[in-house]
């Protein structure tokens, strides 16, 4: 397991600082990123939280997976590496 966690089913109101404060209960947080939609700028409902050590990442999964935050039951799992498949493109070829 790596130290980067995927946090899914987040409320659109949750901030990076709130996630950092929450996950710091399980250990040292290296970074928090909440991706936004390129076109609308709206949060996409998930985040990536990187913990300092693998043990802290495992503790965070055990502690927070299934917890309810801001009225939503979140999912916390080890982040999977992005597969190097075809990229989505707006360039249409006819």
DSSP file (Angstrom, degrees, kcal/mol; ACC not computed):
  #  RESIDUE AA STRUCTURE BP1 BP2  ACC     N-H-->O    O-->H-N    N-H-->O    O-->H-N    TCO  KAPPA ALPHA  PHI   PSI    X-CA   Y-CA   Z-CA
    1    1 A X              0   0    0      0, 0.0     2,-0.1     0, 0.0    57,-0.1   0.000 360.0 360.0 360.0 139.0    0.0    0.0    0.0
    2    2 A X        -     0   0    0     77,-0.2    51,-0.1     2,-0.2    77,-0.1  -0.331 360.0-110.9 -91.7-177.6    1.2    3.5   -0.8
    3    3 A X  S    S+     0   0    0     -2,-0.1    48,-3.0    49,-0.1     2,-0.5   0.486  89.0  93.6 -94.5  -3.0    0.8    6.6    1.4
    4    4 A X  E     -A   50   0A   0     46,-0.2    75,-2.9    75,-0.2     2,-0.4  -0.799  60.7-161.3 -94.3 130.3   -1.6    8.3   -1.0
    5    5 A X  E     -AB  49  78A   0     44,-3.2    44,-2.1    -2,-0.5     2,-0.5  -0.860  14.7-138.9-113.8 143.8   -5.3    7.8   -0.2
    6    6 A X  E     -AB  48  77A   0     71,-3.4    71,-2.4    -2,-0.4     2,-0.6  -0.887  17.4-164.8 -96.1 128.0   -8.4    8.2   -2.4
    7    7 A X  E     -AB  47  76A   0     40,-2.9    40,-2.2    -2,-0.5     3,-0.3  -0.950  15.3-174.3-118.0 111.0  -11.3    9.8   -0.4
    8    8 A X  E     + B   0  75A   0     67,-3.0    67,-1.8    -2,-0.6    38,-0.2  -0.595  51.2  34.7-108.8 166.2  -14.6    9.4   -2.2
    9    9 A X  S    S+     0   0    0     36,-0.5    37,-0.2    65,-0.2     2,-0.2   0.830  75.1 167.1  64.4  37.9  -18.2   10.6   -1.8
   10   10 A X        -     0   0    0     35,-2.7    -1,-0.2    -3,-0.3     2,-0.1  -0.517  41.0-109.3 -80.8 148.8  -17.2   13.9   -0.2
   11   11 A X    >   -     0   0    0     58,-0.3     3,-1.2    -2,-0.2    34,-0.1  -0.484  25.7-123.8 -66.6 145.7  -19.6   16.8    0.2
   12   12 A X  T 3  S+     0   0    0      1,-0.2    31,-0.2    -2,-0.1    -1,-0.1   0.610 109.5  62.8 -69.3 -10.0  -18.9   19.6   -2.2
   13   13 A X  T 3  S+     0   0    0     57,-0.1    -1,-0.2     2,-0.1    57,-0.1   0.669  76.3 108.2 -87.1 -18.5  -18.6   21.9    0.9
   14   14 A X    <   -     0   0    0     -3,-1.2     2,-0.2    55,-0.1    31,-0.1  -0.350  57.8-150.6 -65.7 137.4  -15.6   20.1    2.4
   15   15 A X     >  -     0   0    0      1,-0.1     4,-2.0    -2,-0.0     5,-0.2  -0.647  24.6-113.8-106.1 164.5  -12.3   22.0    2.2
   16   16 A X  H  > S+     0   0    0     -2,-0.2     4,-2.5     1,-0.2     5,-0.2   0.887 117.5  53.4 -62.1 -39.5   -8.7   20.9    2.0
   17   17 A X  H  > S+     0   0    0      1,-0.2     4,-2.3     2,-0.2    -1,-0.2   0.871 106.8  51.9 -66.9 -35.0   -8.0   22.3    5.4
   18   18 A X  H  > S+     0   0    0      2,-0.2     4,-2.3     1,-0.2    -1,-0.2   0.913 111.4  47.0 -65.6 -41.7  -10.9   20.4    7.0
   19   19 A X  H  X S+     0   0    0     -4,-2.0     4,-3.0     2,-0.2     5,-0.3   0.906 111.0  51.7 -65.7 -40.6   -9.6   17.2    5.5
   20   20 A X  H  X S+     0   0    0     -4,-2.5     4,-1.5     1,-0.2    -2,-0.2   0.921 111.2  47.5 -61.8 -43.1   -6.1   17.9    6.7
   21   21 A X  H  < S+     0   0    0     -4,-2.3     4,-0.3     2,-0.2    -1,-0.2   0.914 115.0  46.4 -63.7 -42.9   -7.4   18.5   10.2
   22   22 A X  H >< S+     0   0    0     -4,-2.3     3,-1.5     1,-0.2     4,-0.2   0.955 114.4  44.8 -64.4 -51.7   -9.4   15.3   10.1
   23   23 A X  H >X S+     0   0    0     -4,-3.0     3,-1.8     1,-0.3     4,-0.5   0.712  97.1  74.0 -71.5 -19.1   -6.8   13.0    8.7
   24   24 A X  T 3< S+     0   0    0     -4,-1.5     3,-0.3     1,-0.3    -1,-0.3   0.693  81.7  72.7 -66.7 -15.3   -4.1   14.4   11.0
   25   25 A X  T <4 S+     0   0    0     -3,-1.5    -1,-0.3    -4,-0.3    -2,-0.2   0.759 101.1  43.9 -65.8 -23.4   -5.9   12.4   13.8
   26   26 A X  T <4 S-     0   0    0     -3,-1.8     2,-0.3     1,-0.3    -1,-0.2   0.544 130.6 -67.4 -97.6  -9.6   -4.4    9.3   12.1
   27   27 A X  S  < S-     0   0    0     -4,-0.5     2,-0.3    -3,-0.3    -1,-0.3  -0.955  80.1 -19.9 151.6-169.7   -0.9   10.8   11.6
   28   28 A X        -     0   0    0     -2,-0.3    24,-2.4    -3,-0.1     2,-0.5  -0.545  54.5-145.5 -75.2 126.4    1.1   13.4    9.7
   29   29 A X  E     -C   51   0A   0     -2,-0.3    22,-0.2    22,-0.2     3,-0.1  -0.819  15.2-175.3 -94.1 125.6   -0.5   14.6    6.5
   30   30 A X  E     -     0   0A   0     20,-3.3     2,-0.3    -2,-0.5    21,-0.2   0.887  66.3 -14.7 -85.2 -45.3    1.8   15.5    3.7
   31   31 A X  E     -C   50   0A   0     19,-1.3    19,-2.8     2,-0.0     2,-0.4  -0.993  49.0-155.5-157.7 157.6   -0.7   16.9    1.2
   32   32 A X  E     -C   49   0A   0     -2,-0.3     2,-0.4    17,-0.2    17,-0.2  -0.997  14.7-179.2-136.0 131.8   -4.4   17.2    0.4
   33   33 A X  E     -C   48   0A   0     15,-2.5    15,-2.6    -2,-0.4     2,-0.6  -0.991  12.2-169.7-135.6 127.9   -5.9   17.8   -3.0
   34   34 A X        -     0   0    0     -2,-0.4    13,-0.2    13,-0.2   -18,-0.1  -0.931  25.9-139.4-113.2 104.7   -9.5   18.2   -4.0
   35   35 A X        -     0   0    0     -2,-0.6     9,-2.0    11,-0.4     2,-0.3  -0.267  15.3-154.0 -64.3 149.0   -9.8   18.1   -7.8
   36   36 A X  B     -D   43   0B   0      7,-0.2     7,-0.2     8,-0.1     2,-0.2  -0.879  26.5 -95.8-120.9 156.0  -12.1   20.5   -9.5
   37   37 A X     >  -     0   0    0      5,-3.0     4,-2.2    -2,-0.3     5,-0.1  -0.510  29.5-137.9 -68.9 133.7  -13.9   20.3  -12.9
   38   38 A X  T  4 S+     0   0    0     -2,-0.2    -1,-0.1     1,-0.2    -2,-0.0   0.872  98.6  39.6 -62.2 -38.9  -11.9   22.1  -15.6
   39   39 A X  T  4 S+     0   0    0      1,-0.1    -1,-0.2     3,-0.1    -2,-0.0   0.892 129.7  24.1 -82.0 -41.1  -15.0   23.7  -17.2
   40   40 A X  T  4 S-     0   0    0      2,-0.1    -2,-0.2     3,-0.0    -1,-0.1   0.685  87.9-134.1-100.6 -20.2  -17.1   24.7  -14.2
   41   41 A X     <  +     0   0    0     -4,-2.2     2,-0.2     1,-0.3    -3,-0.1   0.493  58.1 141.6  77.3   2.5  -14.5   24.9  -11.4
   42   42 A X        -     0   0    0      1,-0.1    -5,-3.0    -6,-0.1    -1,-0.3  -0.521  60.9-100.9 -80.1 143.7  -16.8   22.9   -9.1
   43   43 A X  B     -D   36   0B   0     -7,-0.2    -7,-0.2   -31,-0.2    -1,-0.1  -0.305  25.0-139.0 -60.5 147.6  -15.3   20.3   -6.8
   44   44 A X        -     0   0    0     -9,-2.0    -1,-0.1     2,-0.3    -8,-0.1   0.430  39.4-106.4 -96.1  -0.3  -15.7   16.8   -8.1
   45   45 A X  S    S+     0   0    0      1,-0.3   -35,-2.7   -10,-0.3   -36,-0.5   0.606  89.3  76.0  90.1  11.1  -16.6   15.1   -4.8
   46   46 A X        -     0   0    0    -11,-0.3   -11,-0.4   -37,-0.2    -2,-0.3  -0.951  53.9-166.6-146.5 168.3  -13.4   13.3   -4.1
   47   47 A X  E     -A    7   0A   0    -40,-2.2   -40,-2.9    -2,-0.3     2,-0.5  -0.948  19.4-128.5-148.8 166.0   -9.9   14.1   -2.8
   48   48 A X  E     -AC   6  33A   0    -15,-2.6   -15,-2.5    -2,-0.3     2,-0.5  -0.993  22.0-171.8-120.0 127.9   -6.4   12.7   -2.5
   49   49 A X  E     -AC   5  32A   0    -44,-2.1   -44,-3.2    -2,-0.5     2,-0.6  -0.983   7.9-156.4-121.0 124.8   -4.8   12.7    1.0
   50   50 A X  E     -AC   4  31A   0    -19,-2.8   -20,-3.3    -2,-0.5   -19,-1.3  -0.898   8.1-158.9-105.0 124.2   -1.1   11.8    1.3
   51   51 A X  E     - C   0  29A   0    -48,-3.0   -22,-0.2    -2,-0.6     6,-0.1  -0.609  23.9-120.4 -95.9 160.0    0.1   10.5    4.6
   52   52 A X  S    S+     0   0    0    -24,-2.4     2,-0.3    -2,-0.2   -23,-0.1   0.887  90.7  23.1 -70.2 -39.8    3.7   10.6    5.8
   53   53 A X  S  > S-     0   0    0    -25,-0.3     4,-2.0     1,-0.1     5,-0.1  -0.854  74.9-118.6-127.2 162.3    4.1    6.8    6.3
   54   54 A X  H  > S+     0   0    0     -2,-0.3     4,-2.6     1,-0.2     5,-0.2   0.883 115.3  55.7 -63.8 -38.8    2.4    3.7    5.2
   55   55 A X  H  > S+     0   0    0      1,-0.2     4,-2.1     2,-0.2    -1,-0.2   0.892 108.2  48.0 -62.1 -39.7    1.4    2.8    8.8
   56   56 A X  H  > S+     0   0    0      2,-0.2     4,-2.2     1,-0.2    -1,-0.2   0.874 110.5  51.9 -68.8 -36.7   -0.3    6.2    9.1
   57   57 A X  H  X S+     0   0    0     -4,-2.0     4,-2.1     2,-0.2    -2,-0.2   0.924 110.4  48.2 -64.0 -43.9   -2.1    5.6    5.7
   58   58 A X  H  X S+     0   0    0     -4,-2.6     4,-2.2     1,-0.2    -2,-0.2   0.894 111.0  51.1 -62.6 -40.3   -3.3    2.2    6.9
   59   59 A X  H  X S+     0   0    0     -4,-2.1     4,-2.5     1,-0.2    -1,-0.2   0.891 108.6  51.7 -64.0 -39.4   -4.5    3.8   10.2
   60   60 A X  H  X S+     0   0    0     -4,-2.2     4,-2.7     2,-0.2     5,-0.4   0.893 108.6  50.6 -65.6 -39.9   -6.4    6.5    8.3
   61   61 A X  H  X S+     0   0    0     -4,-2.1     4,-2.1     1,-0.2    -2,-0.2   0.951 114.1  44.5 -61.8 -48.5   -8.2    3.9    6.1
   62   62 A X  H  < S+     0   0    0     -4,-2.2    -2,-0.2     1,-0.2    -1,-0.2   0.889 119.0  43.2 -62.6 -39.5   -9.2    1.9    9.2
   63   63 A X  H  < S+     0   0    0     -4,-2.5    -2,-0.2    -5,-0.2    -1,-0.2   0.860 126.2  25.2 -77.6 -36.4  -10.3    5.0   11.1
   64   64 A X  H >< S+     0   0    0     -4,-2.7     3,-2.3    -5,-0.2     2,-0.2   0.665  83.6 110.0-110.6 -18.0  -12.2    7.0    8.4
   65   65 A X  T 3< S+     0   0    0     -4,-2.1    10,-0.2    -5,-0.4     3,-0.1  -0.444  96.2  11.0 -62.6 123.7  -13.5    4.5    5.8
   66   66 A X  T 3  S+     0   0    0      8,-2.5    -1,-0.3     1,-0.3     9,-0.1   0.352  95.9 136.4  90.0  -5.6  -17.3    4.4    6.2
   67   67 A X    <   -     0   0    0     -3,-2.3     7,-2.8     7,-0.1     2,-0.6  -0.398  56.3-120.5 -72.1 152.2  -17.4    7.5    8.5
   68   68 A X  E     +E   73   0C   0      5,-0.3     2,-0.4    -3,-0.1     5,-0.3  -0.853  33.2 177.5 -97.4 123.8  -20.0   10.1    7.9
   69   69 A X  E >  S-E   72   0C   0      3,-3.0     3,-1.4    -2,-0.6   -58,-0.3  -0.991  70.4 -12.2-128.5 123.7  -18.7   13.6    7.2
   70   70 A X  T 3  S-     0   0    0     -2,-0.4    -1,-0.1     1,-0.3   -57,-0.1   0.870 131.8 -51.0  54.6  39.9  -21.0   16.5    6.5
   71   71 A X  T 3  S+     0   0    0      1,-0.2     2,-0.4   -60,-0.1    -1,-0.3   0.504 119.5 101.7  81.8   5.4  -23.9   14.1    6.1
   72   72 A X  E <  S-E   69   0C   0     -3,-1.4    -3,-3.0   -61,-0.0     2,-0.7  -0.971  71.0-127.4-126.6 138.9  -22.2   11.7    3.6
   73   73 A X  E     -E   68   0C   0     -2,-0.4    -5,-0.3    -5,-0.3     2,-0.1  -0.734  35.4-149.0 -83.5 114.3  -20.6    8.3    4.2
   74   74 A X        -     0   0    0     -7,-2.8    -8,-2.5    -2,-0.7     2,-0.5  -0.454   6.5-141.1 -87.0 156.9  -17.0    8.6    2.8
   75   75 A X  E     -B    8   0A   0    -67,-1.8   -67,-3.0   -10,-0.2     2,-0.5  -0.973  15.2-169.9-114.5 128.8  -14.9    5.9    1.3
   76   76 A X  E     +B    7   0A   0     -2,-0.5     2,-0.3   -69,-0.2   -69,-0.2  -0.978  19.6 151.9-123.7 119.8  -11.2    5.9    2.1
   77   77 A X  E     -B    6   0A   0    -71,-2.4   -71,-3.4    -2,-0.5     2,-0.1  -0.947  52.7 -83.4-141.0 157.9   -8.9    3.6    0.1
   78   78 A X  E     -B    5   0A   0     -2,-0.3   -73,-0.3   -73,-0.2     2,-0.2  -0.435  56.9-107.9 -59.7 137.4   -5.3    3.4   -1.1
   79   79 A X        -     0   0    0    -75,-2.9     2,-0.4   -30,-0.1   -77,-0.2  -0.465  29.3-137.9 -69.4 137.3   -5.0    5.4   -4.3
   80   80 A X        -     0   0    0     -2,-0.2     3,-0.1     1,-0.1    -1,-0.1  -0.784  26.1-104.1 -95.4 139.8   -4.5    3.3   -7.4
   81   81 A X        -     0   0    0     -2,-0.4     2,-0.2     1,-0.1    -1,-0.1  -0.347  42.0-103.1 -62.2 142.6   -2.0    4.5  -10.0
   82   82 A X        -     0   0    0      1,-0.1     2,-0.2     2,-0.0    -1,-0.1  -0.476  37.0-120.8 -67.9 130.9   -3.6    6.1  -13.1
   83   83 A X        -     0   0    0     -2,-0.2     2,-1.3     1,-0.1    -1,-0.1  -0.521  14.9-127.7 -75.6 141.0   -3.5    3.7  -16.0
   84   84 A X        +     0   0    0     -2,-0.2    -1,-0.1     3,-0.0     3,-0.1  -0.256  61.8 132.3 -85.7  49.6   -1.7    4.9  -19.0
   85   85 A X        -     0   0    0     -2,-1.3     2,-0.1     1,-0.2    -3,-0.0   0.035  66.5 -44.4 -84.0-163.9   -4.5    4.3  -21.5
   86   86 A X        -     0   0    0      1,-0.1     2,-0.3     0, 0.0    -1,-0.2  -0.390  60.2-129.6 -66.4 139.1   -5.9    6.6  -24.1
   87   87 A X        -     0   0    0     -3,-0.1     2,-0.3    -2,-0.1    -1,-0.1  -0.642  21.9-109.2 -89.8 148.5   -6.5   10.1  -23.1
   88   88 A X        -     0   0    0     -2,-0.3     2,-0.3     2,-0.0    -1,-0.1  -0.567  42.0-172.9 -75.4 138.5   -9.7   11.9  -23.6
   89   89 A X        -     0   0    0     -2,-0.3    -1,-0.0     2,-0.1     0, 0.0  -0.973  33.9-149.8-136.4 148.4   -9.5   14.6  -26.3
   90   90 A X  S    S+     0   0    0     -2,-0.3     2,-1.0     2,-0.1    -1,-0.1   0.451  71.8 106.4 -90.9  -2.8  -11.8   17.3  -27.6
   91   91 A X        -     0   0    0      2,-0.0     2,-0.4     1,-0.0    -2,-0.1  -0.676  57.7-163.2 -81.6 105.8  -10.1   17.0  -31.0
   92   92 A X        -     0   0    0     -2,-1.0     2,-0.5     2,-0.0    -2,-0.1  -0.735   3.2-155.2 -92.6 136.8  -12.7   15.2  -33.2
   93   93 A X              0   0    0     -2,-0.4    -2,-0.0     1,-0.1     0, 0.0  -0.938 360.0 360.0-112.0 130.6  -11.5   13.7  -36.5
   94   94 A X              0   0    0     -2,-0.5    -1,-0.1     0, 0.0    -2,-0.0   0.388 360.0 360.0-115.8 360.0  -13.9   13.2  -39.3
